[in-house]
Amino acid sequence: MSSVRRRVLVVEDDPVINQAVADRLVAEGYDVVRAADGPGAVAAHAEHRPDAVVLDLMLPGYDGHEVCRRIQADRPVPVLMLTARADEADVLVGLAVGADDYLTKPFRLKELVARVAALLRRVDRAAELVGRRALELGDLRVDPPARRVWRGEEEVRLTPTEFDLLLCLAASPGAVVTRERLMAEVWGWAGASSTRTVDSHVKGLRAKIGADRVRTVHGVGYALEIPGAGAP
């Protein structure tokens, strides 16, 4: 972790969970700001400018999806969403509005801390992309420093995680990248039990760049396909 203390906003309406998460993050060296409802979360984000957000899905005022939408419209920030059920529809909506990862309740505090640390490492790695040239992948153009993607003349709006996922696949077009490697390089940690996170983000990426662009190799991982290119 950087010598500069990172600030995390914890948004949870259950006071016991809110306190437990906050205490564990403080013990790990983070500054913590807390909120217990949707409006309070948006206000706390605007006032304290956290480096990451731990965000419960079900909140008073407005839910975690709306909170995520509002804070991401203000400025990009990594978001770990907490959900009481791993319903695919809930997860995909969360990813679409800018959540970077999700954790299903009940969860272990150790895992939550690891997820937060991984999200912050990704922010640090993103700064290293400055100076890299744009990638031409058939009719896809990826600009790493600007973190922008075009398909033909139309810009494709990707979430931060979707962009990092695309960039990882684009490093070796046509080659299969395992789920475990994607977890390590995109999320910053490896965990076989969390490969569903990869699958959910791939589904969101496919919806935006085209389902035929990301090939599934069952039981292994994914490959980025370039139309018109030969086999790897």
Buried (B, 14 or more C-beta within 10 A) or exposed (E): EEEEEBBBBBBBBBEEBBEBBBEBBEEBEBBBBBBBBBBBBBEBBEEBEBBBBBBBBBBEBBBBBBBBBBBBEEEBBBBBBBBEEBEEEBBBBBBBBBBBBBBBBEBEBEBBBBBBBBBBBBBEEBEEBEEEEBBEBBBBBBBBEEBBBBBEEEEBEBBBBBBBBBBBBBEEBBEBBBBBBBBBBBBBBBBEEBBBBBBBBBBBBBEBBBEEBBBEEEEEBBBBBBEEEEEE
